[in-house]
């Protein structure tokens, strides 16, 4: 099996990357840029199906334990995004256990946005009922995404009702607006565009800075072309969020983690903009 857990140490911060499973998607078809507007180099990278991981991130700092996104691999073999004959890793809880992290130790779960693959691992089934996986954690979710999901939250058969609504009933859900400081050195930063309530996480300790980006970028090519994004995204908001991150990440020489980009990266300044540099 391909390694599905990686650990990165930056000073006092330990970031553990847990891949719950890979999918393959027609990424090039989802972009808001026509094939004619792409260079030959870009077209080669975007033709056909693109393999992407679904990753969650645990950050351990002195005195606190944080999880950014809680995902479950929910793609049956006949799903159009499923990889033939693919066996997914054991899952988020198993990955945390391998990293010696107990679910009840986690103090904060930050859900970057309201797409199911970022929150469908926040609960589990127990004797026919959905219960929180992280019973002692505050769960932070963008209010704008909560408002957008109201129809799904009212549907008893939806993913949102089995997860986000359960967290709310247990008093574990905090709806976030704008930027929020969780504690010294840990910030939730509003970064709308992918969804109205999309948010990223900044962690700063020992003169080291880490950003966990959710779906601010899905592929390194979006760093090279910050106006390339999925059809249906809020173009202006998404572009502004990326510009904000680019300026900060370059200034801080920050380490970057994104849900669907398999490499850990830093931004590298170029003559024409920036690129994602794997580290």
C-alpha positions in Angstrom: 0.0 0.0 0.0 1.2 3.5 -0.8 2.2 5.4 2.4 -0.9 7.2 3.6 0.5 9.0 6.7 3.3 11.6 6.7 4.5 13.7 9.5 6.2 17.1 9.2 8.0 18.7 12.1 8.4 22.5 12.2 9.7 23.7 15.5 7.0 23.1 18.1 4.4 22.1 15.5 3.9 18.5 14.3 1.6 18.2 11.3 0.4 14.7 10.4 -1.1 14.3 6.9 -3.6 11.5 6.7 -4.8 10.4 3.3 -8.2 8.6 3.6 -8.2 7.6 -0.1 -7.5 8.6 -3.7 -10.0 9.4 -6.4 -9.6 10.1 -10.2 -11.5 13.0 -11.6 -12.0 14.8 -15.0 -10.3 17.8 -13.5 -9.6 19.6 -16.8 -13.4 19.5 -17.6 -14.2 21.2 -14.3 -12.0 24.3 -14.9 -13.5 27.6 -16.0 -10.9 28.0 -18.8 -11.5 26.7 -22.3 -9.1 24.1 -23.8 -8.2 26.7 -26.4 -6.8 29.1 -23.7 -4.5 26.5 -22.3 -0.9 26.0 -23.4 0.3 22.7 -24.8 2.2 22.2 -21.5 -1.0 22.8 -19.5 -3.1 20.6 -21.7 -0.8 17.6 -21.3 -1.2 17.9 -17.5 -4.9 18.2 -17.6 -5.9 15.7 -20.2 -7.9 12.6 -19.0 -8.4 11.7 -15.4 -6.3 13.3 -12.7 -5.6 11.4 -9.5 -6.1 13.3 -6.3 -5.9 12.4 -2.6 -8.4 13.3 0.1 -6.3 14.4 3.0 -6.9 15.5 6.6 -4.4 17.3 8.8 -3.7 16.9 12.4 -1.6 19.6 14.1 -0.1 19.0 17.5 1.2 22.0 19.4 2.2 22.4 23.0 -1.1 22.3 25.0 -3.5 21.7 22.1 -4.5 19.2 19.4 -6.2 20.3 16.1 -7.7 18.5 13.2 -8.4 20.3 9.9 -11.1 18.5 8.0 -12.5 15.1 8.9 -13.1 12.9 5.9 -14.3 9.5 5.1 -13.7 7.6 1.9 -17.2 7.3 0.5 -16.8 6.1 -3.1 -18.1 2.7 -4.0 -16.3 0.7 -6.8 -18.9 1.8 -9.4 -18.6 5.5 -8.6 -17.3 7.4 -11.7 -14.4 8.8 -9.5 -13.4 5.4 -8.2 -10.0 4.0 -9.2 -10.4 0.5 -10.6 -9.2 -2.2 -8.2 -8.1 0.5 -5.7 -8.1 -0.4 -2.0 -8.3 2.8 0.2 -6.3 3.2 3.4 -7.9 2.2 6.7 -9.4 5.7 7.3 -9.0 8.8 9.4 -9.5 7.2 12.9 -7.1 4.4 12.1 -4.6 7.0 10.8 -4.9 9.1 14.0 -4.4 5.9 16.1 -1.2 5.1 14.1 0.0 8.6 14.9 -0.8 8.0 18.6 -3.7 10.6 18.6 -6.8 9.7 20.5 -10.1 11.1 19.2 -11.1 12.5 22.7 -7.8 14.4 22.9 -8.6 16.6 19.9 -9.7 20.1 21.1 -10.6 21.7 17.8 -11.9 20.4 14.5 -11.9 23.0 11.7 -14.0 22.2 8.7 -12.7 24.2 5.8 -16.0 24.3 3.9 -19.3 22.6 3.1 -18.3 20.0 0.5 -19.1 16.5 1.9 -15.6 15.1 1.5 -14.4 17.6 4.2 -16.9 16.8 6.9 -18.3 13.3 6.3 -15.8 11.9 8.8 -16.9 14.0 11.8 -19.4 11.3 12.9 -19.7 7.5 12.9 -22.5 5.0 13.2 -23.0 3.4 16.6 -25.8 1.0 16.9 -27.8 2.7 14.1 -27.2 6.2 15.3 -24.7 8.8 14.2 -22.4 10.0 17.0 -19.5 12.5 17.0 -16.1 11.0 16.4 -14.4 13.8 18.4 -16.7 14.3 21.4 -14.5 16.8 23.3 -13.7 19.0 20.3 -15.3 22.3 19.2 -16.1 22.1 15.5 -15.8 25.3 13.5 -17.8 25.7 10.3 -18.5 28.7 8.1 -21.9 30.2 8.8 -22.3 31.1 5.1 -21.9 27.4 4.2 -24.3 26.4 7.0 -26.9 28.8 5.5 -26.3 27.4 2.0 -26.8 23.8 3.2 -30.2 24.3 4.9 -32.1 22.1 2.5 -29.6 19.2 3.0 -29.6 19.7 6.8 -33.4 19.2 6.8 -33.1 16.0 4.7 -32.8 13.1 7.2 -31.0 11.0 4.5 -28.3 13.5 3.6 -24.7 13.5 4.5 -25.1 16.9 6.1 -27.9 15.7 8.4 -25.8 12.7 9.5 -22.8 14.9 10.4 -23.2 18.7 10.8 -26.7 18.5 12.2 -25.6 15.8 14.7 -22.7 18.1 15.8 -25.2 20.9 16.3 -27.5 18.8 18.3 -24.6 17.7 20.6 -23.7 21.4 21.1 -20.3 20.9 19.4 -20.7 23.2 16.4 -19.5 26.8 16.2 -20.6 28.8 13.2 -17.8 31.1 12.1 -17.9 34.4 10.4 -14.8 36.2 9.2 -11.4 35.6 10.8 -11.1 34.1 14.3 -8.2 33.5 16.7 -8.5 30.1 18.3 -5.5 30.6 20.6 -2.1 32.2 20.5 -0.6 31.4 17.0 -3.7 29.6 15.6 -6.1 31.4 13.3 -9.1 30.6 11.2 -9.0 32.9 8.1 -11.9 33.5 5.9 -11.1 32.6 2.3 -14.4 32.4 0.3 -14.7 31.5 -3.3 -14.8 27.7 -3.5 -17.8 28.1 -1.2 -19.2 31.3 0.5 -17.9 30.1 3.9 -14.6 28.5 2.8 -11.9 29.1 5.4 -8.2 28.2 5.8 -6.0 27.7 8.9 -2.8 29.5 9.8 -0.5 28.1 12.5 2.5 30.1 13.7 5.1 28.9 16.3 8.8 29.1 16.8 9.1 31.6 13.8 7.6 28.9 11.5 4.3 29.4 9.7 2.0 26.7 8.3 -1.2 27.2 6.2 -3.7 24.4 5.8 -5.7 25.5 2.7 -8.7 23.2 2.2 -9.7 23.7 -1.4 -8.2 27.1 -2.0 -6.2 25.1 -4.6 -7.0 21.7 -5.9 -3.9 21.3 -8.2 -0.5 23.1 -8.4 -1.6 24.5 -11.8 -4.0 26.8 -10.0 -1.1 28.5 -8.3 0.5 29.3 -11.7 -2.9 30.5 -12.9 -4.8 31.9 -9.9 -7.8 32.8 -12.1 -8.3 29.2 -13.0 -10.8 27.6 -10.8 -13.8 25.3 -10.8 -16.9 26.3 -12.8 -19.5 27.7 -10.4 -16.9 29.2 -8.0 -17.2 32.8 -7.1 -14.4 34.0 -9.4 -13.8 37.4 -7.8 -13.9 36.1 -4.2 -11.7 33.1 -5.0 -9.1 35.2 -6.7 -9.0 37.6 -3.8 -8.6 34.8 -1.3 -5.7 33.3 -3.4 -4.0 36.7 -3.7 -4.3 37.2 0.1 -2.7 33.8 0.7 0.0 34.2 -1.9 1.2 37.5 -0.5 1.3 36.1 3.1 2.8 32.8 2.2 5.7 34.3 0.2 6.3 36.9 2.9 6.4 34.3 5.7 8.1 31.5 3.7 5.2 29.4 4.9 4.7 25.7 4.5 1.5 24.8 2.7 -0.9 21.8 2.9 -3.9 21.4 0.6 -6.6 18.6 0.7 -6.1 17.4 -2.9 -2.5 18.2 -3.6 -0.3 15.2 -2.6 2.8 17.2 -2.0 3.6 19.6 0.9 4.6 22.9 -0.7 5.9 26.4 -0.5 5.2 29.2 -3.0 8.1 30.2 -5.2 8.1 33.6 -6.8 8.6 33.6 -10.6 8.7 36.4 -13.2 5.1 35.8 -14.1 3.7 35.1 -10.6 4.1 32.1 -8.3 4.4 28.3 -8.5 3.8 25.5 -6.0 7.2 24.1 -5.1 7.1 20.6 -3.5 9.3 20.2 -0.4 
